[in-house]
Amino acid sequence: MMKKLTGALCLGVMLMNGAFAADNFPERAVTIVVPFSPGGATDILARILAERMSDEWGKPVVVENKPGAGTMIASNHVSRAKPDGYTMLLAASSLGIAPSVYSKVDYDPVKDFTPISQVASVVHVLEVNADLPVKTVQELIDYMKANPGKLSYASVGVGTSTQLEAEMFKSMAGVDMQQIPYKGSSPALTDLVAGRVQVMFDAWASSGPFVKSGKVRVLAVTTAEPSPSVPNVPPIATAVPGFAAMPWLGLVAPAGTPEPIVQKIYATLSKIVKEPKIQEKFTGLGLDVIASDPQTFKAFIEQDIRTWGKVASEANIRID
C-alpha cells in the first residue's frame, strides 16, 4: 500500500511539475534544428514557423542547420538533447526511412523522439520527359509494359524518398525501369529535360518551374488525394489503386519531453498554420498544411516506417 501511495505521489508531483513548466514555457530561446542546408524549402519553412512562434511566445526561436548523413546528424543531435522542449527537430520522412536503408543508425525513430505535429506534406509528383508519348499514368504503364526495360528513372539519391516512391510504383504497377541516381534534383531534372532519363518522382517545389515551362510533363501527384498545391493533377492512385506516398515535415522533440509542454507547442503551431498568410507561404513552397495532433502524428510515423521498410526490403535498398 505504501509503495502504491508513494508511486501515485511521485506521479502527481511529476504531472504538477510538467504543468508548471508548461505554464512558464518558454523562459529562454528555443531552437529548431533543420537537417538540411540553409535556403531550401525545409529551412524556409522552419524560419517561417520560428518567426511566428517567437511572436506568440515573446522569446527567441532560432533555426540551427545541421545537414549531412541523410539527415542523421541532426536527428542524432536532437535525440540526445535535454527533453525540455527547448530543442526540437524539423524532421523529414528520412527520420523513419533511414533505419530501413542505412546499415548503421544511432537513433530509434519511435523510441528516441516525442512527436509534436506533422506540420506539412511535401508535394511530390510523377513526371516524364516532354517528348515521351504519354499523358497519363495509365498510358505510362502501358508504354512500359510494351517496352520492357526501355525507360530509366532519375532519383535524387539512393535510399531517398524519390527512389522509394519509384520502386513502390514499379512493384504496384507491375512495370520495370532502371534507377539513375543523382546528387539532388537540379542535375536530375537537367537530364530529364534532355531525355537522358525519362521518368522522375520529385518535389513539386523543384519541378514546378520545369512543368510550367513545358520542359517536363507532370502526370500525377503521389498523395492518395489531389493536392491543393497542384490543382487539376490526379493522384497516381487513380491508375494504381492503393498507391500513396506522402513525404512529410514535422516537429519532434527528444523522448521524455513533458506532455504539457508538447501540447503547448502543438497548440501554438496549430494556431499559426491556420493563418491565411502562412498557408499561402506553404503553398508557395510546394507544401500542403497538415498540422496533425501528437497522437495522430505518432501513429503516422509508425505506419510510414512500416511502409518504407517493406519497400526497401523488397527492392533490396541498403546503404553501408
Secondary structure, 3 states (H helix, E strand, C coil): CHHHHHHHHHHHHHHHHHHHHHHHCCCCCEEEEECCCCCCHHHHHHHHHHHHHHHHHCCCEEEEECCCHHHHHHHHHHHCCCCCCCEEEEEECHHHHHHHHECCCCCCCCCCEEEEEEEEEECEEEEEECCCCCCCHHHHHHHHHHCCCCCEEEECCCCCHHHHHHHHHHHHHCCCCEEEECCCHHHHHHHHHHCCCCEEEEEHHHHHHHHHCCCEEEEEECCCCCCCCCCCCCEHHHCCCCCCCCCEEEEEEECCCCHHHHHHHHHHHHHHHCCHHHHHHHHHCCEEECCCCHHHHHHHHHHHHHHHHHHHHHCCCCEC
